[in-house]
Amino acid sequence: MTYAARADLTQRYGADEIAQREAMLDPGALNVILADANAMIDGYLVGGYTLPLNPVPAKLTQVACAIARYYLLGDAVTERARNDFTDAVAWLKDVQDGVVVLQAAAPIQDYAPSIVAIVEPVPSVFKRDRFL
């Protein structure tokens, strides 16, 4: 499933930035970066949603672009690009944990996040009757 394409990156970040970074890479590297971003997103969605998503929520295009830009910039990554990447990954984790639900996407029935916290009380260690 394709969440973002070169045209999406160009629209969000400008043709000059994308062309400049693309010129520094091997031919076809941008397609690999976009495929990696798409695969990363699918990794977060695979347990909770039926893939491929149709239609693709607009937020996923934004997230895919942030991830692809981060990898496209490589060693020239800006603080803004790093923050966008971190925010995108945090949002994907929220989707995976069920905190965020994708609109217009079909969730898998009876899906429960893989992390469950169980809290049990334990006897107090320090009490008045234990001293003296």
N, C-alpha and C positions, 0 to 999 in steps of 0.2 A: 504494500500500500504506500502510495506517495502522499506525504503530508505537505511537502514543500518542493518547489522546483526553482531553477535558476531565476526565473521571472519573479518569483516571490521574494527572493533575496534582493534582487535589483530594486524592486518596488519599495522594500523596507529600508535598505541601507545605501541605495544609490548605485548607479551603474559604474561610476568611477572606482569606488572602493572594491566592488566585486571584481571588476576587470583587472585592477591593479594586483590584487592578491592572486587571482587566477593565472595571471601572466607569470607569476613566480613558481607555479606548480607544474607538474607533468600534465600533458594532455589527458583529459578525462578525470582528473583528480577531483574536480568539483562534483562530478556525478557520484564518485565514491563517497565523498563527504556527505552529500545529501542522502545517499543510501544508508550510510552509517547512522545519521540522525533519525531516519525513518525506522531503522531496526532497533535503535535504542528506545524509541517511543513504543514500538510494538512490544518490546520486552516488559515495559511497565503495564501495558494494557491487556496482554495475552490472557491473564487469569480472570479478568473481570468483564471483558467485552468480547463479543463475537467479531472476529477480524475476517476480512477487511471491513473497516468502517465505511458505511455508505449512507448518508453523506458524511463527509469529513467535517467535524466541528471547526470553526474558524480559529478557535484558540489553539488547536493542534498545529495549524500552519504557523502561527506566531511562535510557538514553542520549538517547532522544527527549525525555523529560521534562526532562532537564538542559538540553538545547539550547533547548527551548521556554521554559523558565523564564527562562533568560538573556535571551532576546529579549523576553519578557513584562515583565520588570522594567525594561528599558530603562535610563534614566538613574539609576534607583534600585537598580541591581544591587549585590548584596552581594559581599563577598570570597568567601564560600562558594559562591554561585551562579557567580561567575567561575571559581573553581577546578574546580567540577563541569563546567562547559562545556569548559574546557581539557582536563580528564581525558577527557571524552567524545570530543573531537576526536582526541586522541592515541590513544585506543582504536580509533577508526574507522580511523585511519591504519595501525595495527597489523593490523587486519582486511584492509585493502586490500593491505598488503605481504605478507600471508600469515603473519605472526607469530602471529596469533590466528585460529582457525578457529571459525566459528559452529556450534554444535551443532544438529542437526536441520535444517540447511539444506543444499541441494544445490549443491555447488561446481561451477563450469563445468569440464568436463574439459580437461586440458592448459592450464590457466591458469597463467601465470607473471607475477609482478609486473613492472611496466613499468620499474623501475629495476634496472639491473645494474651492479655495480662490477667493473672489471677492474684488477688490480694487476700492473704489470710492473716488474721490477727495472731500474734504470738504473746505468750505471757511476759509481763514486764520484768525486766532484769533488776531494776532498782525499786524496792518497796521498803516502807518503814519497818515491816515485820521481819525483814531479812537481816536487819542490823540489830545487834545487841542480843 
